[in-house]
Amino acid sequence: MKASLTHSWNVTPAEAIALQQALRGRVILADRLGTVRRVAGVDVGFEADGTVTRAAVAVLAYPGLELLETTIARRPTEFPYVPGLLSFRELPAVLDALTQLCEPPDLLLCDGQGIAHPRRFGIASHLGLLMDVPSIGVGKTRLYGTGVEPAHQRGQWSPLRAHQEVIGAIVRTRSGVKPLYVSSGHRVSLETAIGYVMGCCTRYRLPETTRQAHRLASG
């Protein structure tokens, strides 16, 4: 599996912001995905006091959610922690992990934001665009935007807005637990994104894709 779009990762934070602003116009927020049989969870951890980035990809069958394939990649951490620029810190290792897959996934679920981001270009949008694969951002916490929590029943959701624009959804994936923040990454509409996230959630708050990838990324 290879990236369809590349750019330099050796950039300053100011250059990274400029790249986000230049690339965000290419993000597609309509459904441009075929039959989803392989859904991949992507997560990142850090080793050696943060000096090594450890990226994990877990590919599950959909809709059965059986684990099909996993990969792990490590790279030196070269970009600082800057809110809103997470992808420049994490994606080089994620791309390495994706290239190791035997078969490409049909959909990516990323631990992070899609367009629910100050520049509408979070890690899920960035990764989906680079790989030209449909992607969804599934954040455990809110990065940007405002909204009210949905009702406490599983499957309830409310819009996440920024300046009257709906940029994502606050989704209750399990009754009585904290919601997740779901947003389109690339080539997936918000309604479709919510459906796939709910389809990947079983007994837990987090989708099985995220749980499997997090287990690998955390060692």
C-alpha positions as CSV (number, residue, x, y, z in Angstrom):
1,M,0.0,0.0,0.0
2,K,1.6,3.3,-1.1
3,A,0.7,6.9,-0.7
4,S,-0.9,8.6,-3.7
5,L,0.2,12.1,-2.5
6,T,3.4,13.0,-0.8
7,H,5.0,16.1,0.8
8,S,8.0,16.9,2.9
9,W,7.7,16.2,6.7
10,N,10.8,18.3,7.4
11,V,8.8,21.4,8.1
12,T,8.4,24.1,10.8
13,P,5.1,24.5,12.6
14,A,4.4,27.6,10.4
15,E,5.1,25.6,7.3
16,A,2.9,22.8,8.6
17,I,0.0,25.2,9.0
18,A,0.5,26.5,5.5
19,L,0.4,22.9,4.2
20,Q,-2.8,22.2,6.0
21,Q,-4.3,25.3,4.5
22,A,-3.1,24.4,1.0
23,L,-4.3,20.8,1.2
24,R,-7.7,21.1,2.9
25,G,-9.4,22.2,-0.3
26,R,-8.8,18.7,-1.7
27,V,-10.7,16.9,1.0
28,I,-13.9,15.3,-0.2
29,L,-16.8,15.3,2.3
30,A,-19.2,13.3,0.2
31,D,-19.4,9.5,0.1
32,R,-16.8,8.2,-2.3
33,L,-16.3,4.7,-1.0
34,G,-17.2,1.2,-2.3
35,T,-18.1,-1.9,-0.4
36,V,-16.3,-1.9,3.0
37,R,-15.0,-5.3,3.8
38,R,-11.7,-4.3,5.5
39,V,-11.7,-1.5,8.1
40,A,-8.5,-0.3,9.6
41,G,-7.9,1.3,13.0
42,V,-4.9,3.6,13.3
43,D,-3.3,4.6,16.6
44,V,0.1,6.0,17.8
45,G,2.0,5.7,21.0
46,F,5.5,6.8,22.0
47,E,8.5,5.1,23.4
48,A,11.8,6.1,25.0
49,D,10.4,9.3,26.6
50,G,8.7,10.4,23.4
51,T,11.8,10.1,21.2
52,V,10.4,7.2,19.2
53,T,7.0,7.2,17.5
54,R,5.2,3.8,17.4
55,A,2.4,3.5,15.0
56,A,0.0,0.6,14.8
57,V,-2.6,-0.5,12.2
58,A,-5.2,-3.1,13.0
59,V,-7.4,-4.4,10.1
60,L,-10.7,-5.9,10.9
61,A,-13.3,-7.6,8.8
62,Y,-16.5,-5.6,8.3
63,P,-19.1,-6.1,9.6
64,G,-18.0,-9.1,11.6
65,L,-15.0,-7.3,13.2
66,E,-12.7,-10.3,13.1
67,L,-9.0,-9.3,13.3
68,L,-7.4,-9.9,9.9
69,E,-4.0,-8.2,10.0
70,T,-1.8,-6.0,12.1
71,T,1.4,-3.9,11.5
72,I,3.6,-1.8,13.7
73,A,6.2,0.7,12.6
74,R,8.7,2.8,14.6
75,R,10.4,6.1,13.7
76,P,12.3,8.8,15.5
77,T,10.0,11.5,16.7
78,E,11.0,14.6,14.7
79,F,8.1,17.0,15.1
80,P,7.2,18.7,18.4
81,Y,3.9,18.3,20.1
82,V,1.8,21.2,18.8
83,P,-2.0,21.2,19.2
84,G,-3.6,21.1,15.8
85,L,-0.5,19.7,14.1
86,L,-0.7,16.2,15.4
87,S,-0.5,14.6,11.9
88,F,3.0,16.0,11.3
89,R,4.2,14.3,14.5
90,E,2.5,11.0,13.9
91,L,1.8,10.3,10.3
92,P,5.4,9.5,9.1
93,A,5.3,6.3,11.3
94,V,1.6,5.6,10.4
95,L,2.5,5.7,6.7
96,D,5.3,3.2,7.4
97,A,2.8,0.9,9.1
98,L,0.3,1.1,6.3
99,T,2.9,0.2,3.7
100,Q,3.5,-3.1,5.5
101,L,-0.1,-4.3,5.0
102,C,-0.7,-7.2,2.6
103,E,-4.0,-5.8,1.4
104,P,-5.2,-2.2,1.5
105,P,-8.2,-1.4,3.8
106,D,-11.4,0.0,2.4
107,L,-11.8,2.5,5.3
108,L,-9.6,4.1,7.9
109,L,-10.7,5.0,11.4
110,C,-8.2,7.3,13.0
111,D,-7.7,8.0,16.7
112,G,-8.0,11.8,16.2
113,Q,-10.0,14.4,14.2
114,G,-11.1,14.7,10.7
115,I,-12.5,18.1,9.7
116,A,-13.4,18.9,13.4
117,H,-10.2,20.9,13.4
118,P,-9.4,24.6,13.4
119,R,-8.2,24.4,9.7
120,R,-10.6,21.5,8.8
121,F,-7.6,19.2,8.3
122,G,-7.0,16.9,11.2
123,I,-5.0,13.7,11.1
124,A,-7.8,11.6,9.6
125,S,-8.3,14.1,6.7
126,H,-4.6,14.3,6.2
127,L,-4.1,10.6,6.1
128,G,-7.1,9.9,4.0
129,L,-6.0,12.4,1.4
130,L,-2.4,11.2,1.3
131,M,-3.5,7.5,0.9
132,D,-6.6,8.3,-1.2
133,V,-8.6,6.0,1.1
134,P,-11.9,6.9,2.8
135,S,-11.2,8.0,6.4
136,I,-13.0,9.0,9.6
137,G,-11.8,10.9,12.6
138,V,-12.8,9.4,16.0
139,G,-11.6,11.6,18.8
140,K,-11.9,10.7,22.5
141,T,-11.9,14.4,23.3
142,R,-13.0,17.6,21.6
143,L,-10.4,19.6,19.8
144,Y,-12.5,22.2,18.2
145,G,-16.1,23.3,17.9
146,T,-19.1,23.4,20.3
147,G,-22.2,21.4,20.9
148,V,-24.4,19.8,23.5
149,E,-24.0,16.3,24.7
150,P,-26.6,13.9,23.2
151,A,-29.1,11.8,25.1
152,H,-27.6,9.0,27.2
153,Q,-28.8,6.1,25.0
154,R,-26.5,4.3,22.6
155,G,-26.6,5.7,19.1
156,Q,-27.7,9.2,20.0
157,W,-25.7,12.1,18.6
158,S,-25.7,15.8,18.4
159,P,-24.0,18.2,15.9
160,L,-20.6,19.7,16.6
161,R,-20.4,23.2,15.2
162,A,-17.9,25.9,14.5
163,H,-19.3,29.3,13.4
164,Q,-22.7,27.7,12.4
165,E,-21.0,25.1,10.3
166,V,-21.5,21.4,11.3
167,I,-18.0,20.0,11.5
168,G,-18.7,16.7,13.2
169,A,-20.9,14.9,15.7
170,I,-20.9,14.1,19.4
171,V,-21.8,10.5,19.4
172,R,-22.9,8.2,22.3
173,T,-21.5,4.9,21.4
174,R,-22.5,3.2,24.6
175,S,-25.3,4.1,27.0
176,G,-24.3,6.2,30.0
177,V,-20.6,6.7,29.0
178,K,-18.8,9.7,27.6
179,P,-19.4,10.4,23.9
180,L,-16.9,10.3,21.1
181,Y,-16.2,13.1,18.6
182,V,-16.8,11.8,15.1
183,S,-16.0,13.8,11.9
184,S,-15.5,13.1,8.2
185,G,-11.9,12.6,7.3
186,H,-11.9,12.1,3.5
187,R,-14.4,10.6,1.0
188,V,-17.0,9.9,3.8
189,S,-20.0,12.0,4.7
190,L,-20.8,12.7,8.4
191,E,-23.9,10.5,8.4
192,T,-22.0,7.6,6.9
193,A,-19.1,8.2,9.3
194,I,-21.4,7.9,12.3
195,G,-22.9,4.7,10.9
196,Y,-19.5,3.0,10.5
197,V,-18.3,4.1,13.9
198,M,-21.5,2.6,15.5
199,G,-21.0,-0.5,13.4
200,C,-17.5,-0.9,14.8
201,C,-18.6,-0.4,18.4
202,T,-19.6,-3.5,20.4
203,R,-19.5,-3.6,24.2
204,Y,-17.1,-0.7,24.6
205,R,-17.1,3.0,24.2
206,L,-14.3,2.9,21.6
207,P,-14.6,1.2,18.2
208,E,-13.0,-2.2,18.0
209,T,-10.6,-0.8,15.4
210,T,-9.3,1.8,17.9
211,R,-9.1,-0.7,20.7
212,Q,-7.1,-3.2,18.7
213,A,-4.8,-0.5,17.3
214,H,-4.3,1.1,20.7
215,R,-3.3,-2.2,22.3
216,L,-0.6,-2.5,19.7
217,A,0.5,1.1,19.8
218,S,0.8,1.0,23.6
219,G,2.7,-2.2,23.7
